[in-house]
Amino acid sequence: MRMRAWLVIFMTAIACGCDRQPPAQTPPTAQKPASGMAVEIQGVTPLLPDRRTHVAPTGTGQIFWVQESPDAGGRETVFSLTEGGLPGATAFSNTAVLEAMGEREGGRGSLQSLAIGPEGDAYFFFAGQTRRKLLAALGAFSPATGQTRILADAAALRDASGMGNTLALARGSILRGTGPRTWLWLRHDHGFVLLSLETGPSGPALRRVFDRVRPADNETLDLVSSRDDLLSSGDGWVYLDRTRGRLWRIGPMGEATTLADVSDLPRAVSAPATDERGRLTLFAPDGPPFVEPPDEPAAAPAPQAIDLPAWVTLDADRRTVLARSKFRAPSKFNLRALAFPEIVRDRSSWLGYDTQTGELLRIRVVPR
């Protein structure tokens, strides 16, 4: 009888164990709220709303910016603002670039990118045309002298990039790394190329770094986003792939590995930036995600819903989120409507242009 009783107990335990649900799997990126911190937003200066805007802080208290004109041939002036001062126009504009190229009569074009170089000059990429030819230039403006210099014209850019006449379709962005490292990212719907700007005794020169990337698992990845979604980071780059909702780490030779899945974040998330510790930061506005959550719960639970807008920090496989309740901003700003196409690091804070209001804003992460 005793043996039979033990057999019944043993079989019952096995049956109970079989009915037990398997433990839930951990999402790829562990998400946690940031306790004791807040996002502080302050106005810097009002600009025109809904314009493609390029902001370039010097890191010493001065900010340069330019807004692309919606009209072909419209004037685009670079403005500057020193901490504690008032904004003012500089001597640099798209017209100054045309003059430096000798194309003032009949030429037109836009300043598509602006970044501060290692010597304090403002590097720029210009694209335009005359009635007869393509105009393109990588150049530098000296705030000290007011001089605009052309470092590479359309012919040099065509040769260095290998794009030939399709350069006319390309958008260019200047990427700044640590020290003197500077790159030009050219792309259009059908291809891209990353060029490095190198200076030497014979003057500046462009060198092709790569024009394709090699992801693992035989995936395809083309760096063709029209937004400024490529970031210099360490000895490589980080790319926000908006088709998949994924961040990629790209190495010096073009090798690519998945860095983080951000498909649950809004499609209009800002281009990636870094903080002073080298961690990736993103501004997530209110809006639909890259990938809508399934109607039926999957085996692996989706990350916890975020109260948008939110400030997101990625550190290895950990995601830290400062949700809307942690934001502090003047009452005139509608937090739900804030939208920053990119956030640009300026010392221990970031600058963001809000497309809805046209305000240039400063963002800080501070103790509560």
Helices and strands as residue ranges (DSSP letters): H 2-19, E 30-33, E 37-46, E 53-57, E 62-67, E 77-82, E 88-93, H 94-101, E 108-116, E 122-129, E 134-141, E 148-152, H 154-161, G 164-169, E 171-176, E 182-188, E 191-198, E 205-210, E 214-215, G 216-218, E 230-233, E 236-241, E 246-250, E 255-261, E 273-274, E 280-284, E 310-315, E 318-322, G 324-326, E 327-328, G 335-337, E 343-346, E 349-353, E 359-367
